[in-house]
Amino acid sequence: MLLPAAMALCMLCMLSCEEKKEPENGNELPDGDESPDPGIPDDYSAIADRTYSSQWGPYNLHDPTIIRHEDQYFIFSTDVAFGPNGDCGIMQRRSGDLVQWRFTGWVFDGVPPVALRFMEQYQPGYRQESIWAPFIYRHGETYRLYYSVPGNDGLKLACIALATAESPYGPWTDEGIVLSCQPTDPFNAIDPAVVVDHANGKHWFAYGSYSSGIHMVELDPATGKRKEETDRGHLIAFRNQFHDAIEGAEFVYNDETGLYYLFVSYDWLEDDYNVRVGRSERPEGPYLDIHGNDMAARGDNTPMITAQYRFENHSGWQGVGHCGILKDEGRYFFVSQGRLGSNFYLMNLHVRQMVWSPSGWPMVSPERYAGIPESTVTPGAIAGIWE
């Protein structure tokens, strides 16, 4: 269920950060046109070609992960684009205000060597087509970037690997494979996410998708890899039937409730993609939904906090899912892709402010964040008929 528009008007507030000039990752694009203004139409098909990639800004985005470094926000995302893409290496972009985004190229020039050797070993003729669903977090003075490398042609062959850097600008050092799967394995080695226990500092690693569900395994904080090399972990979220999709785990800890929140995406990404939430007293689970049901108990869990929708004079959005959560100086932001209703192959970045209900559940604004200054709103100003 989406947050009513009236509440959204009261939630939005502003960031005013200037872009910081620092040495950039060697694979970044040179300075070019900045991201389009928010008023530019969401249909970007005219600049979808690789030739216009310096103008992509919020365009051609899927499966984002977000982090703040000093006065800049960084998003890393799946290699995907409307029409021919041809580049493989984790898309990256940054912003000083969460509104204007600059596409800065790719982290890697193709699949890094260790992951590439694994894929070629188990799928002869493997083609470097894309890297999926990265996840970034900071541990001490090191930034850790996990990423998924899938097999070709729908083969259930994949690995999750790790790269590290001193800042999100890079350069990145590849640290090798964290976890992998072959077609006969009962889990899927994609969609990584990490949550840290605020009580004892333990690091927990979530992975998995679709019919195999979401699993959780403990990491060694010193290496960012599994504490026990053969440990596959335990199940924390699952769906009713084999064909019921669940993927894209993300976590956030709420200091006020003292709870950990698990966000997962349900259903097909080009249609009724939506996000569900559970919460737990411990990062490793169990995660319970709003009715107290265990998310690993093969149910259909609620609340649903995003789904497809449409306002007047716009074709609407579908496929609003696979989120990243940013916790920034007491504010929370929900970051995802949104697929345009008039052409669901167009994938736009959505940054929305997220607030919490009195009972401690997240609610997401139906409108994208635009940096509007916070102001006092009287009851009379919000009374009336709302779309």
C-alpha positions in Angstrom: 0.0 0.0 0.0 1.4 3.4 -1.0 1.6 6.4 1.2 -1.2 8.9 0.4 -0.2 11.9 -1.6 -1.2 14.2 1.2 1.4 12.7 3.5 4.0 12.8 0.7 3.6 16.6 0.5 4.6 16.9 4.1 7.6 14.5 3.9 9.7 15.9 1.1 12.8 17.9 2.2 15.8 19.3 0.5 19.5 18.5 0.1 21.9 21.2 -1.2 25.2 19.6 -1.9 27.7 20.7 -4.5 29.5 18.0 -6.6 32.9 17.3 -5.2 35.7 16.9 -7.7 37.9 13.9 -6.9 40.1 11.5 -8.9 37.6 9.3 -10.8 37.6 5.6 -11.5 39.5 4.9 -14.7 36.5 3.4 -16.3 34.3 6.4 -15.8 33.1 8.4 -18.8 34.5 11.9 -19.4 32.5 14.8 -18.3 29.5 15.3 -20.6 26.0 16.6 -20.5 24.5 16.4 -17.0 21.4 14.4 -16.2 18.1 15.7 -17.7 16.1 18.1 -15.6 13.3 16.5 -13.7 10.7 18.0 -16.1 12.0 16.2 -19.1 9.7 13.3 -20.2 10.3 9.9 -18.7 10.4 8.4 -22.2 14.1 8.4 -23.0 14.0 6.2 -26.1 15.6 9.0 -28.2 18.8 8.8 -26.1 18.8 5.2 -25.2 21.6 4.3 -27.5 25.1 3.9 -26.1 26.2 7.0 -28.0 24.2 9.2 -25.6 25.2 7.4 -22.4 26.6 10.6 -20.9 23.0 11.8 -20.8 21.5 8.7 -19.2 21.5 10.1 -15.7 18.4 8.5 -14.2 17.8 6.3 -17.3 18.6 2.7 -18.1 18.7 1.7 -14.4 17.9 -1.7 -12.8 18.6 -3.2 -9.4 20.2 -0.2 -7.8 22.3 -0.2 -4.6 23.1 3.2 -3.1 25.6 4.7 -0.6 26.8 8.1 0.5 30.5 9.1 0.4 31.2 12.6 1.8 28.9 15.0 -0.1 28.1 12.6 -3.0 25.6 9.8 -3.5 26.6 6.8 -5.5 24.4 4.2 -7.3 25.7 1.0 -8.8 23.3 -1.1 -10.9 22.8 -4.0 -13.2 24.2 -3.8 -16.8 21.0 -3.3 -18.8 19.7 -0.8 -21.3 16.8 -0.1 -23.6 17.9 -1.5 -26.9 21.4 -2.7 -27.7 23.8 -2.2 -24.8 27.0 -4.2 -25.4 28.7 -3.1 -22.2 29.4 -5.3 -19.2 30.9 -4.1 -16.0 28.4 -2.7 -13.4 26.8 0.6 -14.3 27.6 3.6 -12.0 26.3 7.1 -11.4 26.4 9.8 -8.8 24.6 12.9 -7.5 25.0 15.7 -5.0 21.4 16.1 -4.2 19.5 12.8 -5.0 17.7 14.6 -7.8 20.2 15.4 -10.6 22.2 12.2 -11.5 25.2 11.8 -13.7 26.0 8.5 -15.4 29.7 7.8 -15.0 30.2 4.6 -16.9 31.1 1.1 -15.7 33.2 -0.2 -12.8 34.9 -3.0 -14.8 35.8 -3.6 -18.4 33.9 -6.9 -18.5 33.6 -9.7 -16.0 36.6 -9.8 -13.7 39.0 -12.7 -14.2 38.2 -15.0 -11.3 34.4 -15.0 -12.0 35.0 -15.2 -15.7 37.1 -18.4 -15.3 34.4 -19.9 -13.2 31.7 -19.2 -15.8 33.8 -20.5 -18.7 34.7 -23.7 -16.7 31.0 -24.6 -16.3 29.5 -23.1 -19.4 31.9 -23.5 -22.4 31.4 -20.6 -24.8 30.2 -18.3 -22.0 29.5 -14.8 -23.3 30.2 -11.7 -21.2 26.7 -10.1 -21.4 26.1 -8.4 -18.1 26.8 -8.2 -14.4 23.7 -8.2 -12.2 22.4 -6.7 -8.9 25.4 -5.2 -7.1 25.4 -4.4 -3.4 27.7 -1.8 -1.7 28.5 -1.1 1.9 31.3 0.3 4.0 33.3 -1.7 6.5 35.8 0.5 8.4 37.7 2.4 5.7 37.0 -0.1 2.9 34.0 -0.1 0.5 32.9 -3.5 -0.5 31.0 -4.1 -3.7 29.4 -7.5 -4.2 28.1 -8.4 -7.7 26.3 -11.3 -9.4 27.5 -13.0 -12.6 24.8 -15.1 -14.3 25.0 -17.8 -16.8 23.8 -17.4 -20.4 20.5 -18.4 -21.9 18.7 -18.8 -18.6 21.1 -21.5 -17.3 21.0 -21.7 -13.5 24.7 -21.1 -13.2 26.0 -18.0 -11.3 28.4 -16.7 -8.8 28.6 -13.7 -6.4 32.0 -12.0 -6.2 33.5 -9.2 -4.2 35.5 -6.1 -5.1 37.0 -3.5 -2.7 38.1 0.1 -2.8 39.0 3.0 -0.5 36.1 5.0 -1.9 33.2 4.5 -4.3 35.2 6.4 -6.9 37.5 3.4 -7.1 39.8 2.0 -8.4 38.4 -1.4 -7.5 40.4 -4.5 -6.5 38.7 -7.8 -7.3 38.7 -10.2 -4.3 37.2 -13.2 -6.0 34.2 -15.4 -5.5 32.1 -15.4 -2.3 29.5 -18.0 -3.3 28.5 -19.9 -6.5 25.9 -22.3 -7.8 25.5 -24.8 -10.5 22.3 -26.0 -12.1 21.8 -28.9 -9.6 22.2 -26.7 -6.5 19.0 -25.9 -4.5 19.8 -22.2 -4.3 20.6 -19.3 -6.7 23.8 -17.4 -6.3 22.6 -13.9 -7.2 21.2 -10.7 -5.5 23.7 -10.2 -2.7 23.0 -8.0 0.4 24.7 -7.5 3.7 23.3 -6.5 7.1 25.5 -5.9 10.2 24.3 -6.7 13.7 24.3 -3.5 15.7 24.7 -5.5 19.0 27.8 -7.6 18.2 29.2 -6.5 14.9 28.5 -9.8 13.1 28.0 -9.5 9.3 25.2 -11.4 7.6 25.0 -12.0 3.9 21.7 -12.6 2.0 21.5 -14.1 -1.5 19.1 -16.0 -3.7 16.0 -15.5 -5.8 13.0 -17.1 -7.4 12.0 -20.7 -6.6 15.0 -21.2 -4.3 14.1 -18.3 -1.9 16.3 -15.9 0.0 19.1 -17.4 2.2 21.3 -15.9 4.9 24.8 -16.9 5.8 27.4 -15.4 8.2 30.4 -13.5 6.8 33.9 -13.1 8.2 34.0 -9.3 8.8 37.7 -9.3 8.1 37.4 -10.7 4.6 33.8 -10.1 3.5 33.6 -13.8 2.6 31.7 -16.6 4.2 32.9 -17.4 7.8 32.7 -21.1 6.9 33.6 -21.8 3.3 31.0 -24.6 2.9 28.2 -22.9 4.8 25.2 -22.1 2.6 23.2 -20.6 5.4 19.5 -20.8 6.2 16.3 -19.7 4.5 14.8 -16.3 5.5 12.1 -15.7 2.9 10.2 -18.0 0.5 7.1 -18.0 -1.7 4.1 -20.4 -1.9 4.7 -22.1 -5.2 7.7 -23.0 -7.4 6.9 -20.3 -10.0 6.2 -17.5 -7.5 9.1 -15.1 -7.8 10.9 -13.6 -4.8 14.2 -11.8 -5.1 16.3 -8.7 -4.4 16.8 -8.7 -0.7 17.7 -5.4 1.0 18.0 -4.5 4.7 17.8 -1.5 7.0 18.1 -1.1 10.7 15.7 1.4 12.4 17.2 2.9 15.5 13.9 4.0 16.9 12.2 0.6 16.7 15.4 -1.4 17.3 14.3 -3.7 14.5 15.9 -5.0 11.3 13.8 -4.7 8.1 13.9 -7.1 5.1 12.7 -5.8 1.8 12.0 -8.3 -1.0 10.6 -8.0 -4.5 7.7 -10.2 -5.7 6.5 -11.3 -9.1 7.6 -10.6 -12.7 9.8 -7.5 -13.1 8.1 -6.3 -16.3 4.6 -6.4 -15.0 3.4 -6.5 -11.4 6.8 -6.3 -9.6 6.2 -5.1 -6.1 8.0 -4.9 -2.7 7.1 -6.6 0.5 8.6 -6.1 4.0 9.2 -8.1 7.1 11.0 -7.3 10.3 13.1 -9.0 13.0 14.8 -8.4 16.3 17.9 -10.0 14.8 19.6 -9.5 11.5 19.7 -13.3 10.8 15.9 -13.5 11.3 13.3 -14.8 11.5 11.6 -12.0 9.6 7.9 -11.6 10.3 5.3 -9.8 8.2 2.7 -7.4 9.5 0.5 -10.3 10.6 3.3 -12.0 12.4 3.8 -14.7 9.7 7.4 -16.0 9.2 8.5 -14.9 5.7 10.3 -18.2 5.3 7.0 -20.2 5.8 6.0 -20.3 2.1 3.3 -17.6 2.4 2.3 -14.4 0.6 3.5 -11.8 3.0 2.4 -8.2 3.6 2.7 -5.2 3.7 3.2 -4.4 0.1 4.8 -0.9 0.0 5.2 -0.4 -3.8 3.3 -1.7 -6.8 2.3 -0.5 -10.2 0.2 2.6 -10.4 -0.8 5.6 -12.6 -1.8 9.2 -12.1 -3.7 11.2 -14.7 -1.7 12.7 -17.7 1.0 10.0 -17.3 1.2 6.4 -18.5 2.1 5.3 -15.0 4.7 2.9 -13.6 5.0 -0.8 -13.4 7.9 -3.0 -12.3 8.6 -0.8 -9.3 10.9 -3.1 -7.3 14.3 -4.4 -6.4 15.1 -1.6 -4.1 18.1 -0.2 -2.3 17.6 1.7 1.0 19.6 4.8 1.9 19.7 5.9 5.6 21.0 9.5 5.5 21.2 11.6 8.6 17.9 10.5 10.0 16.1 10.3 6.7 15.4 7.2 4.7 15.2 6.9 0.9 13.8 4.1 -1.2 15.7 3.7 -4.5 14.4 1.4 -7.3 13.7 1.1 -10.9 10.3 2.0 -12.4 9.2 0.7 -15.8 7.2 3.1 -17.8 3.6 2.1 -18.4 3.7 3.1 -22.1 6.9 1.0 -22.7 8.0 -1.3 -20.0 11.4 -1.7 -21.5 12.2 1.8 -20.4 13.7 1.7 -16.9 14.0 4.9 -14.9 15.6 5.6 -11.5 13.1 6.3 -8.8 14.3 7.9 -5.5 11.5 8.2 -3.0 11.5 9.4 0.6 10.4 6.7 3.1 8.8 7.4 6.5 7.6 5.1 9.3 4.1 4.5 10.6 3.3 4.8 14.3 3.5 1.0 14.5 6.9 0.9 12.9 6.3 -0.1 9.3 7.9 1.7 6.3 5.8 3.8 4.0 7.0 5.1 0.6 6.0 8.3 -1.1 4.1 7.8 -4.4 6.1 10.7 -5.9 9.8 10.7 -6.7 12.0 12.9 -4.5 12.5 16.4 -6.0 14.3 18.3 -3.3 11.2 20.4 -2.4 11.8 22.4 0.8 9.8 21.3 3.8 7.0 23.7 4.7 4.1 23.9 7.1 0.9 22.5 5.7 -2.5 23.4 7.3 -5.4 20.9 7.5 -7.3 23.2 5.1 -4.6 23.0 2.5 -4.8 19.2 2.2 -8.5 18.8 2.5 -10.2 17.9 -0.8 -10.3 15.2 -3.4 -6.9 13.5 -4.1 -6.0 11.3 -7.0 
